C-alpha cells in the first residue's frame, strides 16, 4: 500500500517580520517567511516552516510548482489532505 500524500496551495509573502502560517487564502494557505526571495531562500524557509508545523521530516516536502512565484504548490508525503489541513489550522 502506498503512503498517503497530498498537495497544498500556498500564497507566500517573503521578507516578513516573522515566519508564520497566517490562515486560509482562497483554496490554499497564506504563509509569511522572513527570508528574502533571492536564491531560493524563501522557498527553503517555506518548506522548513511547513515541515515544523506539520511535524514531518524535511525530505517529505517537495516544491512542485511556483519556484519563482508567490503562488506555490508543495507536495507532502506521509500525510493525507484531512490531516494536513487539521495540523495547519491548529498551528496558527
N, C-alpha and C positions, 0 to 999 in steps of 0.2 A: 504494500500500500504506500502510495506517495505521501510525503509530508505535506501538510497544508501550506498554502501560500496565498498572498493577496497583493493587490497594488493600491497604493494611496496616491491621491492627487493632492498636491501641495501648492500653496502660494507663498513664496519665500520673500522676506524682506531682509537683505543683508545690511550690515553696518548699524544694527540696532544697539541700544544701550545695554540690553541684556538678551540672552537667548531664552526663548520660551515658545511653547505651543499656545497660541493665542485663543484659538477657537475655530469654529466652522467658517468656511469660506465657500459658499455655494455647495457643491458636492464634495469638496475637499476640506483641507485644513490650512489655516493660516499659521505660518511659522516665522519667527524672527530669530536671527542669529547675529552675534556681534562681529563675526568675521566679514572681511571685505570680499567682493566677488572675484577679485583678481586671482588668477592662477588656480581656480577651483577651490579656494579656501572656504567659501561659503557652502559649497556642495558638501565638502568634507564635514563641516560643522553641522549641517542639517542631518547627515547620516549618523553622526555621533550622538546628537541630541535625541533623534528617534530611537536609536539603539538603547540609550539610557532609559528613556521614558517607557519604551515597550518591553524592557527587560529582555533584550535579545542580543546575541553576540554580533559584533560589527560585521562579520563576514556574512550574516544572514540578510543584509540590506544591500540593494543594488539600485543605483540611479539608472533608470531605463529610458528616460526622456527629459529634456529640458536642461541639459548641462549648462547652457548659456542663457537661460530664460528664468524669469521669476516663477513661471508655472512649471512644475516638475511632476514626474511620476516615479515613485520609488516602489520596487518590488520587495516584499518581505517573505522570507522563507521560515517555516516553522510556526506560523500563526495564521489563523483564518480571519476573515473580514470582521466578523462579530467581535472576536476577542481583541483585535487591533483597535477597533472603534471604542470598545469599553475602556481599554487601557489609556488611550489618548484622552478621552473625556475625563477620566479620573486624574490624569496628570496635570490638568490645567490649574 
